[in-house]
Amino acid sequence: TPTADEFRRRIGEVIGADAAHVLLGCTHTHTGPVTSPHMTKIGGEQTRLRDVEQAYVAGLGYLFESAARQAVARLRPARLAAGTGRLDIIVNRREQLADGQVVIGRNFDGPRDPEVGVLRIDTEDSAPLAALINFAAHPVAIGLQCYLISPDIVGSVRRVIEGLTGATALYFTGAAANIMLLRNLHPDPSVAEIVGRQIGCEAAAVFLGLNTQPTETRWTFLQSVSRLKIYEEVPVQRPPITHFAVATRQLVLDLQPLPSLMEAEAILESKRARVRQLEADGVSADELNLAIYQELWAHKLVEGL
């Protein structure tokens, strides 16, 4: 989006990198404010951004820029190690009903990725510095009926990892696509805390099992009641990595077949009629908001054609 491009440009200027080489790690929540003026909101006043929302969006760039400046000021040599864990708490969400209709549900035969990726970053003296976590699932355990502001499971994941390792935790949503949590869109917000702890504990276990110090295995014999062969991991020196390279490639993917303009206009009129009917019926704000969201989507479809 134009907002993300602007963030990359500002961060790139601070760290001395091309904007295309700045990776933004975005998570996901249904219980947070809008983060771009180019997005359609799911709830609230969907056709406009309130003053407080505009102020929030306008301030995000400065927050990212400030974080980048602080990071540059605290640069230090570091050691890295990577590992993976596994969590079977996810499912593919493309479920096909008996009549052939595909809905958002549970498809246990569909593709999913249960791997929990962990990158450990230590200081030169092996003190924990940062933990990067990657897990492929829509991090949305909290349902639409919740009106709390929350990072959903991501906040819990970070708290657990930081508490168990002492490292600053950064969370990356992996290639989530159609992968969702088994405990998904739950009306009880405490479920997000529980699921986050599951992920955080698995990631922390992987983190604590990693050694960023290069070692080699040496052994000696020890005579006790039995003869023991004692193995020891001895630190060794490796040439430091002083240069990093970045490669980028832009992919152009085909869109699904679009309807004709006449068909799109018919879809838009159908969505408008649905909104008018719900308004006349006096339905709840939650139900009306979803219908308005679909109407706005149909309007953008017509504009695009």
Secondary structure, DSSP 4 states (H G I P E B T S, - for coil): -HHHHHHHHHHHHHHT--GGGPPP-----SSS----TTSPPSSSSTTS--HHHHHHHHHHHHHHHHHHHHHHHT---EEEEEEEEE---EEEEEEEPTTS-EEEEEETTS----EEEEEEEEETT--EEEEEEEE-SB---B-TT------THHHHHHHHHHHHH-SEEEEEE-S-TTEEESS-SBS-THHHHHHHHHHHHHHHHHHHT---S-EEEEEEEEESSSEEEEEEEEE---PPP------------PPPPPPPHHHHHHHHHHHHHHHHHHHHHT--HHHHHHHHHHHHHHHHHHHH-
